[in-house]
Amino acid sequence: MNSNPALCQAIAQHIASSPQKRITFAEFMDMALYHPEFGYYSTKAVNLGKQGDFFTSIHLGADFGELLAVQFAQMWEILERPVPFSLVEMGAGQGLLALDMLKYIQQQYPDFFNAVDYVIVEKSPVLRQEQQQRLQEFSVRWCDLEEIPSHSITGCFFSNELVDAMPVHQFVLQQGKLWEIYVTTLEGEADEPDKGDEKVITPPIPLVSFVEIPGTPSTSKLVEYFDFVGINISDFPDNYRSEINLAALDWLSMVADRLQRGYLLTIDYGYPANRYYNPRRSQGTLQCYYHHQRHNDPYINIGQQDITAHVDFTALERWGERCGLDKVGFTEQALFLMALGLGERIAGLSYTQQPISQLLRRRDMLHQLLDPLGLGGFGVLVQGKGLTTQEAAQPLKGLSVPEQIKI
């Protein structure tokens, strides 16, 4: 298929240099997405939006960012208007969410705008460059998460569809035992093309095929994970397969360490553990996205496609508690946005003077944000740290029951 040959060679070399000539699937996924030269998120292969490989809530107009801004403004009020109030966006894509939010905060909340310290944590050099170009009119700074000092942030860390792209370990159950999925290679050489009596002098192109093999888990954390999230897999069927996102727990530990006082808001697609690890979902949640086509083969289009897995929100909640993050609330994106005023925006369309085509297009985009089978079904997890009893008692607007569905 349409794989990046340089990336395939880099992965093959990493496998060849590994002690058992194999790497974990998490290592493979990390290189496929984040290799500094050839990974999907490190090259111009990454293409977001309607014309790209996939789109997110921010590609449906400014409403998503503006409603998030409403929530952040309330958080600032609850914390008694600290200056600075840091908004740390982790994985900012093309910078569209930051642009929508900063414009809206500047227009609607000038006092809050003057207090905001906007920070972007972005691994992709290509996306960071696009963000810097798009956000020139605002005071924004970029850094790595590791560069933020411990206990230095008062404000809110947040992400939209970040955790799903973190490298995951894959496993399979056989005879009641957990085996980790490793990746190795089958190599050969291409036949030399023949042009009659004239030989082509270019060297043969090495062919790299990646294959999976089960093996003893690379870390005991994989087996311990299920006790941690409260799932008994001993009765699960043979060949049951799924994923474990240990990288998300490391990330959460780091965020919790940097946050002194405030919130962490995580928006992503996923389930609580008892729905994620269900015998009926026997092949896990790993998905690949290539030109808006979804499939489950990570060994094609390598470096040219996104690879994701759903988020285990139970793990984020429980690990957060270990790190000093208290659960503030969990809801679905549709309810979260309705509580922040999306319903009023939809109702207000009837009173706007727009061409009918624009009106219908905008209404369709707003409804996509609410679709329970799509973006509306995403999970929204809010965790807090360092809040006083009085601050913790003040309900966040996005977690309240939307007026439109109150009985």
Disulfide bonds with the S-S distance in Angstrom:
none
